[in-house]
Amino acid sequence: MQAEHTADAPARIHWTEEGQPRSARWRSESGMPPPKKVVIADDKTPADVAYRLACEGTALLWRGDFHNARQLLQALARRADHKGGRARAPKVPASPADAFHLHRQAQSQRARTLAMLLLPFEADYSVPLRRAPDVKQACNEAYGRGDEPFVASMRELLGLIGAHEWRKNGVEIAALGARIHPHYGVFSPIRGEYVALVADAPLPPACALAFDIGTGTGVLAALLAQRGVGRVVATDMDARALSCARENLQRLGAFDKVEVVQADLFPEGRANLVVCNPPWLPGRPSSSIEYAVYDPDSRMLKGFLNGLAAHLAQGGEGWLILSDLAEHLGLRPREQLLALIAAGGLQVIERHDVRPTHPRATDPSDPLHAARAAELTSLWRLRAL
């Protein structure tokens, strides 16, 4: 099987079925290339056989019942988790950073294996399988208007369905007293402790204008507007984030106080308050959604700290919201962060800390438990020297 992909044409996946060569467009939001080997699978395919093929890099294009495909994916996940647990047992990480890299490596391998179960889609996003649900709206929200049949992994489809439910139901934000509705590919503000920090920190005097850098869902911009900031400019580079922020702000009735603009970090001008919640871990993202978690070479963090002083009004403050998980994992020492602050011509006024409340912080079975148990999320109040 050969895979075609050029800069000008979408990737395509090829297989043989009933003795005839077939092909279709390949879709993968994670950037996974089309599998080079594809076999047909259905309700009679044993889970052990499917798992062996998936581990070897052979994809299974499903032609059976949709619900049986879900059950097969669950069976593959159980086998992957069991094998991963056995494989990790003898390996003792040499350091917290080693534990982190081993954990990411295991996650990546698991994701590749589970992504080998493929589904066919029609141009209108219907799935031509028995008992297949209607996934048209979920696909439209993630992909835009359909134009041709394609193949994608079942794991990706389940992600689309989950994102659609998040978008439909929203996430309750206690500090805001309202719900935020994240779009597909835009990080959901489920870590409420950092939102609470922004809700409680004292605003600079006469705070007429604030910038929210990397707004995402728009949750912090909405919160600043609710706190009485006269005008907020929220920036982002991602088209999905911009659309998501505008929709949330309109839903919350904050559109008259918040302007959403596409910009790489800062908009033009100076503000009384500049807020930034960059990705918390230095590292290379493996998918688009991971850009909210991993900041390659700390690019966004460095860009914010280097440019902050030039965008602060007289007496203004910059608020950096950052977890120290990277420090506990040995990925970025505290001294490096302090050096970046000083190099930006900034000084720390005050730091507000809070402990995370998510379940993994208290789960001793988590591979990164020691670091998560020690983690603090901080709001650094900064001003120009």
Phi, psi and chi 1 to 4 in degrees:
 res  aa     phi    psi   chi1   chi2   chi3   chi4
   1 MET       -  134.2  -54.4  -65.4  173.3      -
   2 GLN  -111.4  148.5  -62.5  -67.0  -39.2      -
   3 ALA  -114.7  132.9      -      -      -      -
   4 GLU  -109.4  136.1  -63.7  176.0    3.8      -
   5 HIS  -162.7  120.6 -176.7   38.1      -      -
   6 THR  -124.8  169.6   68.9      -      -      -
   7 ALA   -64.5  -26.1      -      -      -      -
   8 ASP   -97.4  -19.5  -60.8  -39.1      -      -
   9 ALA  -121.5  145.4      -      -      -      -
  10 PRO   -64.0  154.2  -17.1   29.1      -      -
  11 ALA   -65.2  150.7      -      -      -      -
  12 ARG  -128.6  149.4  -63.6 -167.9   68.5   81.4
  13 ILE  -114.0  142.5 -173.9  169.4      -      -
  14 HIS  -125.2  143.7  -59.8  -98.3      -      -
  15 TRP  -155.6  171.7   70.0   97.0      -      -
  16 THR  -115.8  132.2  -61.4      -      -      -
  17 GLU  -141.3  127.9 -169.4  170.0   -1.1      -
  18 GLU    54.0   38.1  -62.9  178.0  -12.8      -
  19 GLY    77.4    3.5      -      -      -      -
  20 GLN  -116.0  140.0  -62.0  -63.8  -42.5      -
  21 PRO   -70.8  136.1   24.3  -31.5      -      -
  22 ARG  -129.7  159.7  -53.1  -81.6 -176.7   89.3
  23 SER  -155.7  159.7   74.1      -      -      -
  24 ALA  -158.2  164.7      -      -      -      -
  25 ARG   -64.7  145.6  179.7  177.9  177.7  177.4
  26 TRP  -108.3  131.5  168.5 -107.5      -      -
  27 ARG  -120.3  134.8  -80.2 -169.6 -179.4  -88.6
  28 SER  -155.0  110.4  172.4      -      -      -
  29 GLU   -69.6  -20.8  -76.5  -65.9  -52.5      -
  30 SER   -82.7   -6.7   68.0      -      -      -
  31 GLY    84.3   11.9      -      -      -      -
  32 MET   -67.3  131.2  173.5 -178.2  163.2      -
  33 PRO   -69.9  156.8   25.6  -33.2      -      -
  34 PRO   -62.8  134.8   19.3  -29.7      -      -
  35 PRO   -58.7  142.1  -22.5   33.4      -      -
  36 LYS   -82.9  -24.3  -65.8 -178.7  178.4  179.9
  37 LYS  -117.5  129.5  -64.2 -178.7  179.9  179.4
  38 VAL  -135.3  132.4 -177.7      -      -      -
  39 VAL  -124.2  158.3  -62.3      -      -      -
  40 ILE   -85.4  136.4  -58.6  -58.6      -      -
  41 ALA  -131.2  154.3      -      -      -      -
  42 ASP  -151.8 -164.1   58.0   22.1      -      -
  43 ASP   -60.6  -20.4  -55.1  -35.4      -      -
  44 LYS   -89.3   -5.5  -61.8  177.4 -177.5  178.0
  45 THR   -74.1  119.9  -57.2      -      -      -
  46 PRO   -67.6  145.7  -16.7   30.1      -      -
  47 ALA   -61.9  -37.9      -      -      -      -
  48 ASP   -64.5  -39.8  -74.3  -23.2      -      -
  49 VAL   -66.0  -44.9  172.2      -      -      -
  50 ALA   -60.8  -40.9      -      -      -      -
  51 TYR   -66.8  -42.1 -178.7   67.7      -      -
  52 ARG   -61.3  -44.9  174.8  177.8   57.6   79.7
  53 LEU   -63.5  -43.2  -70.4  168.5      -      -
  54 ALA   -62.4  -40.9      -      -      -      -
  55 CYS   -65.4  -29.8  -72.1      -      -      -
  56 GLU   -81.1   -5.5  -65.2  170.5   -7.2      -
  57 GLY    91.4   12.3      -      -      -      -
  58 THR   -94.0  123.0  -61.6      -      -      -
  59 ALA   -84.5  153.8      -      -      -      -
  60 LEU  -117.1  111.0  -60.7   99.2      -      -
  61 LEU   -86.0  116.0  179.8   56.4      -      -
  62 TRP   -81.8  133.3 -169.0 -103.9      -      -
  63 ARG  -125.4   11.0  -66.0  -58.5 -168.8 -169.4
  64 GLY  -100.1 -151.2      -      -      -      -
  65 ASP   -75.7  136.9  177.8   88.3      -      -
  66 PHE   -60.4  -44.5 -177.2   89.8      -      -
  67 HIS   -66.6  -32.7  -71.0  -89.9      -      -
  68 ASN   -66.8  -32.4  -71.4  -16.3      -      -
  69 ALA   -64.7  -40.0      -      -      -      -
  70 ARG   -62.9  -40.9  -70.5 -165.0   69.6  157.5
  71 GLN   -65.4  -38.2  -69.4  180.0   -8.9      -
  72 LEU   -64.3  -41.3  177.0   59.8      -      -
  73 LEU   -61.5  -40.6 -174.8   63.6      -      -
  74 GLN   -63.2  -38.9  -67.6  168.2   -2.4      -
  75 ALA   -65.9  -39.4      -      -      -      -
  76 LEU   -63.4  -40.9  -63.8  179.6      -      -
  77 ALA   -64.1  -40.8      -      -      -      -
  78 ARG   -62.3  -42.0  -73.1 -166.6  -63.0  -89.6
  79 ARG   -67.4  -41.1  -76.0  160.4  173.1   78.1
  80 ALA   -63.8  -41.9      -      -      -      -
  81 ASP   -68.7  -38.9  -67.2  -20.5      -      -
  82 HIS   -65.9  -45.1  178.9   62.4      -      -
  83 LYS   -65.2  -41.6  178.4 -176.7  176.9 -176.9
  84 GLY   -62.8  -39.1      -      -      -      -
  85 GLY   -64.0  -41.4      -      -      -      -
  86 ARG   -67.6  -38.9  -71.3 -172.1  -43.3 -165.8
  87 ALA   -69.5  -31.8      -      -      -      -
  88 ARG   -79.6  -23.3  -76.8 -166.7  -58.5  -91.5
  89 ALA   -54.8  -48.2      -      -      -      -
  90 PRO   -74.7  -18.7  -10.8   26.8      -      -
  91 LYS   -85.7  115.1  176.5   71.2  174.1  179.1
  92 VAL  -102.6  117.0  178.1      -      -      -
  93 PRO   -59.3  138.7  -20.7   31.8      -      -
  94 ALA   -75.6  -20.8      -      -      -      -
  95 SER  -161.2  167.0   65.4      -      -      -
  96 PRO   -57.6  -37.7  -26.2   34.8      -      -
  97 ALA   -64.7  -38.7      -      -      -      -
  98 ASP   -63.7  -42.1 -172.9   37.2      -      -
  99 ALA   -60.2  -41.7      -      -      -      -
 100 PHE   -63.2  -46.1  169.7   72.8      -      -
 101 HIS   -68.3  -37.7  -67.4  -55.7      -      -
 102 LEU   -63.9  -39.9  -73.6  171.5      -      -
 103 HIS   -63.7  -45.6  177.5   57.0      -      -
 104 ARG   -64.1  -38.8  -76.3 -153.6   77.9 -167.8
 105 GLN   -63.0  -43.4 -172.3  178.1   50.7      -
 106 ALA   -65.4  -40.7      -      -      -      -
 107 GLN   -62.1  -42.2  -75.6 -176.3  -45.6      -
 108 SER   -64.2  -43.7  178.5      -      -      -
 109 GLN   -64.7  -41.8  179.3   57.0   50.1      -
 110 ARG   -61.1  -44.8 -177.7 -178.1 -171.4  -87.2
 111 ALA   -62.6  -41.6      -      -      -      -
 112 ARG   -63.2  -41.3  -77.5 -165.4  -61.0  -91.4
 113 THR   -65.2  -47.7  -60.0      -      -      -
 114 LEU   -69.7  -23.1  -60.4 -173.9      -      -
 115 ALA   -76.6   -1.5      -      -      -      -
 116 MET   -80.2   -7.9  -71.6  -67.0  118.0      -
 117 LEU   -91.6  114.0 -178.0   56.6      -      -
 118 LEU  -110.5  152.2  -48.8 -178.0      -      -
 119 LEU  -124.7  146.8  -60.9  177.8      -      -
 120 PRO   -88.2  146.9   31.8  -32.6      -      -
 121 PHE  -130.6  141.7  -67.1   77.4      -      -
 122 GLU   -82.1  170.9  -58.3  -68.4    0.0      -
 123 ALA   -61.6  -28.0      -      -      -      -
 124 ASP   -91.8   12.5   64.9   -8.8      -      -
 125 TYR    74.4   11.9  -64.3  133.0      -      -
 126 SER   -76.9  150.5   59.2      -      -      -
 127 VAL  -107.3  113.4  179.1      -      -      -
 128 PRO   -80.4   60.7   31.1  -34.8      -      -
 129 LEU  -131.9  154.5  -60.8  174.4      -      -
 130 ARG   -60.7  136.7  -66.5 -170.9  -53.8  -84.2
 131 ARG    60.2   25.5  -66.5 -159.8  -65.2  169.6
 132 ALA   -75.0  137.0      -      -      -      -
 133 PRO   -75.5  168.3   30.1  -35.4      -      -
 134 ASP   -83.1  109.9 -176.0  -11.6      -      -
 135 VAL  -114.1   17.4  -62.9      -      -      -
 136 LYS   -62.3  -44.2  -65.8  177.5 -178.0  177.2
 137 GLN   -67.6  -42.1 -173.4  172.2   -7.5      -
 138 ALA   -60.4  -41.3      -      -      -      -
 139 CYS   -70.0  -40.2  -70.7      -      -      -
 140 ASN   -61.6  -39.6  -93.7  -68.3      -      -
 141 GLU   -64.9  -33.7  -71.4  171.8   -5.9      -
 142 ALA   -89.7  -42.2      -      -      -      -
 143 TYR  -100.8  -19.4  -63.2  141.9      -      -
 144 GLY    87.5 -168.9      -      -      -      -
 145 ARG   -65.9  135.0 -179.9  174.6  -64.4 -179.0
 146 GLY   -75.8  149.9      -      -      -      -
 147 ASP  -136.7  -14.1   53.2    5.7      -      -
 148 GLU  -161.4  157.1   63.7  176.4  -47.1      -
 149 PRO   -60.8  154.7  -21.5   32.8      -      -
 150 PHE  -156.2  173.5   65.5   96.2      -      -
 151 VAL  -124.2  138.9  170.0      -      -      -
 152 ALA  -146.1  164.8      -      -      -      -
 153 SER   -76.3  150.0   77.0      -      -      -
 154 MET   -64.5  -34.5  179.0  157.7 -153.7      -
 155 ARG   -61.6  -39.1 -166.8  164.0 -175.0  -99.6
 156 GLU   -65.3  -41.9  172.9  150.9  -40.6      -
 157 LEU   -61.0  -42.8  174.3   62.5      -      -
 158 LEU   -63.2  -33.6  -64.5 -179.1      -      -
 159 GLY   -64.6  -40.4      -      -      -      -
 160 LEU   -63.4  -42.6  -94.2   60.9      -      -
 161 ILE   -64.5  -43.7  -66.4  170.9      -      -
 162 GLY   -61.7  -41.9      -      -      -      -
 163 ALA   -64.3  -37.4      -      -      -      -
 164 HIS   -62.4  -40.1  168.3   67.3      -      -
 165 GLU   -67.1  -41.1  -67.7  -59.3  -44.6      -
 166 TRP   -58.6  -44.3  -82.1  105.4      -      -
 167 ARG   -66.5  -39.8  179.1  169.5  177.5  171.4
 168 LYS   -70.9  -45.7 -178.4  174.1   65.2  174.4
 169 ASN   -88.0  -29.6  -61.6  -35.0      -      -
 170 GLY    79.3  171.6      -      -      -      -
 171 VAL  -119.5  124.3 -179.5      -      -      -
 172 GLU   -70.6  124.4 -176.1   66.9   32.7      -
 173 ILE  -110.5  104.7  -53.9  -63.1      -      -
 174 ALA   -58.7  -42.5      -      -      -      -
 175 ALA   -65.3  -25.3      -      -      -      -
 176 LEU   -93.8  -21.6 -165.2   59.7      -      -
 177 GLY    65.8   31.7      -      -      -      -
 178 ALA  -158.8  176.2      -      -      -      -
 179 ARG  -105.7  142.9  -58.9 -177.0   82.5   81.5
 180 ILE  -109.2  136.3  -73.1  -70.5      -      -
 181 HIS  -111.3   98.7  -63.0 -103.0      -      -
 182 PRO   -74.2  144.4   24.6  -30.5      -      -
 183 HIS   -91.7  165.4  -70.1 -166.8      -      -
 184 TYR   -58.8  133.9  179.5   80.9      -      -
 185 GLY    83.4    0.2      -      -      -      -
 186 VAL  -114.0  127.5 -178.1      -      -      -
 187 PHE   -63.2  131.2 -161.1   70.2      -      -
 188 SER   -81.2  135.9  176.4      -      -      -
 189 PRO   -79.2   61.1   30.1  -34.1      -      -
 190 ILE   -82.8  -15.3   52.8  176.1      -      -
 191 ARG   -86.7   83.1  -67.2  -78.4  -63.2  -95.3
 192 GLY   -66.2  -16.7      -      -      -      -
 193 GLU   -65.6  -33.2   68.3  -90.8   12.6      -
 194 TYR   -73.4  -30.9   79.4   86.8      -      -
 195 VAL   -67.0  -39.4 -177.3      -      -      -
 196 ALA   -63.9  -35.4      -      -      -      -
 197 LEU   -60.3  -43.5  -74.3  172.4      -      -
 198 VAL   -68.7  -30.7  175.1      -      -      -
 199 ALA   -71.3  -29.3      -      -      -      -
 200 ASP  -101.1  -21.9  -64.8  -21.5      -      -
 201 ALA   -65.7  142.5      -      -      -      -
 202 PRO   -70.0  131.4   23.7  -32.5      -      -
 203 LEU   -71.9  149.5  -68.9  171.6      -      -
 204 PRO   -61.2  153.5  -18.7   30.1      -      -
 205 PRO   -59.5  143.2  -20.2   30.9      -      -
 206 ALA    48.8   56.3      -      -      -      -
 207 CYS   -81.7   89.0 -168.0      -      -      -
 208 ALA   -86.8  -26.0      -      -      -      -
 209 LEU  -142.7  134.1  175.0   63.0      -      -
 210 ALA  -131.9  148.4      -      -      -      -
 211 PHE  -110.2  133.9  -64.9  159.7      -      -
 212 ASP  -111.0  106.9  175.2   22.7      -      -
 213 ILE   -90.5  121.6  -51.4  -58.4      -      -
 214 GLY    72.6   59.4      -      -      -      -
 215 THR   -67.7  -28.0 -167.9      -      -      -
 216 GLY    62.9 -116.0      -      -      -      -
 217 THR   -75.6  -11.7   60.7      -      -      -
 218 GLY    89.2    7.9      -      -      -      -
 219 VAL   -63.6  -42.0   59.8      -      -      -
 220 LEU   -73.4  -35.6  -63.3 -175.3      -      -
 221 ALA   -61.9  -42.7      -      -      -      -
 222 ALA   -63.1  -40.6      -      -      -      -
 223 LEU   -65.7  -42.0 -176.8   58.2      -      -
 224 LEU   -63.8  -41.0  -67.4  172.8      -      -
 225 ALA   -62.7  -41.1      -      -      -      -
 226 GLN   -65.5  -30.2 -171.9 -177.1   81.1      -
 227 ARG   -78.1   -4.8  -69.6 -164.4   61.3 -172.4
 228 GLY   105.3    7.0      -      -      -      -
 229 VAL   -63.2  131.9  175.8      -      -      -
 230 GLY   -58.8  -45.4      -      -      -      -
 231 ARG  -149.0  140.5  178.5  169.5  166.8  -98.9
 232 VAL  -125.6  133.5 -178.3      -      -      -
 233 VAL  -110.0  118.0  179.8      -      -      -
 234 ALA  -106.2  129.6      -      -      -      -
 235 THR  -118.4  154.8   71.1      -      -      -
 236 ASP  -165.4  158.8 -148.2  -64.2      -      -
 237 MET  -100.1  -20.4  -76.6  -67.6  -69.3      -
 238 ASP   -86.4  129.6 -177.0   72.7      -      -
 239 ALA   -63.2  -37.7      -      -      -      -
 240 ARG   -65.1  -40.8  -76.4  172.8  170.1  160.8
 241 ALA   -64.9  -42.3      -      -      -      -
 242 LEU   -60.9  -44.3  -66.6  166.0      -      -
 243 SER   -64.8  -42.4  174.2      -      -      -
 244 CYS   -62.8  -46.7  179.2      -      -      -
 245 ALA   -61.9  -45.1      -      -      -      -
 246 ARG   -60.8  -42.5  -70.1 -174.7  179.6  112.2
 247 GLU   -65.3  -42.5 -175.6  177.8  -63.4      -
 248 ASN   -66.1  -42.6  -83.0  -51.3      -      -
 249 LEU   -66.4  -36.2  -68.0  163.6      -      -
 250 GLN   -67.2  -41.8 -170.1  161.8   14.8      -
 251 ARG   -61.7  -35.1 -172.2 -167.0  -58.2  -95.5
 252 LEU   -86.3   -2.5  -66.5  168.3      -      -
 253 GLY    72.2   27.0      -      -      -      -
 254 ALA  -107.2    7.5      -      -      -      -
 255 PHE   -67.3  -22.4 -131.5   32.5      -      -
 256 ASP   -76.2  -17.2   58.5  -28.2      -      -
 257 LYS  -109.7  -15.2  -63.5 -176.0   70.2  174.9
 258 VAL  -120.4  129.0 -177.3      -      -      -
 259 GLU  -108.7  128.1  179.6 -174.0    5.0      -
 260 VAL  -103.4  123.4  179.8      -      -      -
 261 VAL  -132.3  149.8  -60.0      -      -      -
 262 GLN   -84.5  120.3 -174.8  171.4   23.3      -
 263 ALA  -158.7  147.6      -      -      -      -
 264 ASP   -84.1   98.2 -172.5    1.8      -      -
 265 LEU    71.5 -100.3  -64.0  176.6      -      -
 266 PHE   -90.0  144.5  -59.5   95.3      -      -
 267 PRO   -81.2  178.6   32.1  -34.3      -      -
 268 GLU   -74.0  151.5  -67.3 -174.6    3.6      -
 269 GLY    98.9 -173.5      -      -      -      -
 270 ARG  -125.2  148.1  -65.1  173.3  179.3  -96.6
 271 ALA  -130.0  158.3      -      -      -      -
 272 ASN   -70.1  -28.0  -50.5  102.2      -      -
 273 LEU  -142.5  132.6  175.2   63.2      -      -
 274 VAL  -127.0  117.6 -177.2      -      -      -
 275 VAL  -111.0  138.8  177.0      -      -      -
 276 CYS  -145.7  130.1 -176.8      -      -      -
 277 ASN  -118.4   80.9  175.5   32.8      -      -
 278 PRO   -74.7  168.1   31.2  -35.8      -      -
 279 PRO   -55.7  141.5  -23.0   33.4      -      -
 280 TRP   -87.6  -15.9  -69.9  -11.7      -      -
 281 LEU  -119.5  128.6  -64.9  174.8      -      -
 282 PRO   -70.7  134.0   23.9  -29.7      -      -
 283 GLY   162.2  169.2      -      -      -      -
 284 ARG   -93.6  121.1 -172.9  177.3   65.8 -176.0
 285 PRO   -65.5  145.3  -14.7   28.3      -      -
 286 SER  -102.8   -3.0   59.5      -      -      -
 287 SER  -156.0  168.1   63.1      -      -      -
 288 SER   -62.1  -38.6   58.1      -      -      -
 289 ILE   -67.8  -24.1 -169.3   65.4      -      -
 290 GLU   -74.7   -9.5  -76.0 -162.6  -15.0      -
 291 TYR   -65.1  -17.0  -84.4   93.5      -      -
 292 ALA   -82.8  -11.8      -      -      -      -
 293 VAL  -110.0  -40.1  179.6      -      -      -
 294 TYR  -112.2  132.2  -63.3  103.4      -      -
 295 ASP  -115.3   99.6 -172.2    7.9      -      -
 296 PRO   -56.4  122.6  -22.0   32.7      -      -
 297 ASP    54.7   27.6 -167.1   33.9      -      -
 298 SER    53.9   35.9  -60.8      -      -      -
 299 ARG   -57.5  -48.6  175.4 -163.6  171.1  -85.4
 300 MET   -69.2  -40.9 -173.9  172.1 -178.7      -
 301 LEU   -60.1  -48.2  174.3   62.7      -      -
 302 LYS   -64.6  -41.2  -67.8  175.5 -179.3  176.6
 303 GLY   -62.9  -40.8      -      -      -      -
 304 PHE   -64.9  -49.0  173.3   69.8      -      -
 305 LEU   -68.2  -35.4  -66.7  174.8      -      -
 306 ASN   -70.5  -32.4  -74.1  -22.8      -      -
 307 GLY  -101.2   -6.0      -      -      -      -
 308 LEU   -61.3  -49.5  176.7   59.0      -      -
 309 ALA   -56.4  -36.1      -      -      -      -
 310 ALA   -74.2   -9.8      -      -      -      -
 311 HIS  -117.7   13.6  -70.6   87.0      -      -
 312 LEU  -100.1  132.5  -74.4  177.4      -      -
 313 ALA   -72.6  168.5      -      -      -      -
 314 GLN   -54.2  125.3 -175.8   82.8   22.2      -
 315 GLY    75.7    8.6      -      -      -      -
 316 GLY   -78.4  167.7      -      -      -      -
 317 GLU  -127.8  150.4  -68.5 -176.1   18.4      -
 318 GLY  -111.1  134.4      -      -      -      -
 319 TRP  -111.8  115.7  -71.2    0.1      -      -
 320 LEU  -103.4  119.3  171.4   65.2      -      -
 321 ILE  -101.9  118.4  -60.3  101.7      -      -
 322 LEU  -151.5  135.4 -162.7   66.2      -      -
 323 SER   -82.5  152.7  158.9      -      -      -
 324 ASP   -97.2   18.0   65.8   -3.1      -      -
 325 LEU   -57.0  -38.1 -176.7   61.4      -      -
 326 ALA   -60.2  -34.0      -      -      -      -
 327 GLU   -68.4  -43.8  -62.6  174.0   20.8      -
 328 HIS   -69.2  -23.4  -62.6  -64.4      -      -
 329 LEU   -89.4   -2.6  -68.5  173.2      -      -
 330 GLY    74.2   23.5      -      -      -      -
 331 LEU   -95.4  -27.7  -56.8  176.9      -      -
 332 ARG  -154.4  107.1 -178.4  176.8   55.9 -133.5
 333 PRO   -68.7  155.6   21.8  -30.4      -      -
 334 ARG   -58.3  -35.6  172.8   61.7   59.7   92.7
 335 GLU   -60.1  -35.9  -67.8   74.6   18.6      -
 336 GLN   -67.1  -41.9 -178.0 -178.8  -11.2      -
 337 LEU   -62.5  -45.6  174.1   61.1      -      -
 338 LEU   -63.7  -35.4  -65.1  176.4      -      -
 339 ALA   -67.5  -37.4      -      -      -      -
 340 LEU   -65.6  -39.2  -69.7  172.9      -      -
 341 ILE   -63.0  -46.3  -68.0  172.6      -      -
 342 ALA   -65.6  -39.7      -      -      -      -
 343 ALA   -65.5  -24.6      -      -      -      -
 344 GLY   -82.7    4.8      -      -      -      -
 345 GLY    70.3   37.9      -      -      -      -
 346 LEU  -123.0  157.5  -55.2  164.2      -      -
 347 GLN  -133.0  153.6   66.8  178.8   35.2      -
 348 VAL   -86.9  122.5  179.7      -      -      -
 349 ILE   -81.0  -46.4  -53.7  170.9      -      -
 350 GLU  -165.6  158.5 -166.6  175.5   14.0      -
 351 ARG  -131.1  130.8 -163.4 -176.9   77.4 -129.9
 352 HIS  -109.2  127.3  -56.9  -95.9      -      -
 353 ASP  -115.8  151.9  -59.6  -33.7      -      -
 354 VAL  -148.6  146.5   65.4      -      -      -
 355 ARG   -87.2  140.6  -70.2 -154.1  170.9  -86.4
 356 PRO   -63.9  152.8  -19.8   30.9      -      -
 357 THR  -118.6    6.2   56.2      -      -      -
 358 HIS   -72.5  156.9   60.3   85.3      -      -
 359 PRO   -58.8  -34.3  -24.6   33.5      -      -
 360 ARG   -67.9  -19.3  -74.2 -171.3  -65.5 -179.9
 361 ALA   -66.9  -21.3      -      -      -      -
 362 THR  -120.7   20.0   54.5      -      -      -
 363 ASP  -102.6  103.7  179.4    5.5      -      -
 364 PRO   -66.9  -15.6   21.2  -30.1      -      -
 365 SER   -82.8  -10.0   67.3      -      -      -
 366 ASP   -66.9  133.4 -171.9  -70.5      -      -
 367 PRO   -59.3  -23.0  -21.1   31.0      -      -
 368 LEU  -110.2   29.3  -53.1  178.5      -      -
 369 HIS   -58.9  -43.4  172.2   66.7      -      -
 370 ALA   -59.3  -42.8      -      -      -      -
 371 ALA   -70.2  -42.6      -      -      -      -
 372 ARG   -65.9  -36.1  -64.5 -166.4 -164.1  -79.5
 373 ALA   -67.1  -27.4      -      -      -      -
 374 ALA   -93.6   -6.6      -      -      -      -
 375 GLU   -63.7  140.5  179.5 -172.9    6.2      -
 376 LEU  -125.0  142.0  -73.2  176.2      -      -
 377 THR  -102.7  131.8  -56.2      -      -      -
 378 SER  -126.2  147.2  -59.5      -      -      -
 379 LEU  -108.8  111.2 -175.3  151.8      -      -
 380 TRP   -90.6  117.7  -63.3   75.0      -      -
 381 ARG   -89.6  119.1  -66.4  176.3   57.1 -155.3
 382 LEU  -120.9  152.1  -51.5  170.9      -      -
 383 ARG  -143.1  158.7   67.6 -176.9  172.4 -160.9
 384 ALA   -74.1  144.2      -      -      -      -
 385 LEU   -71.3      -  -68.7  169.8      -      -
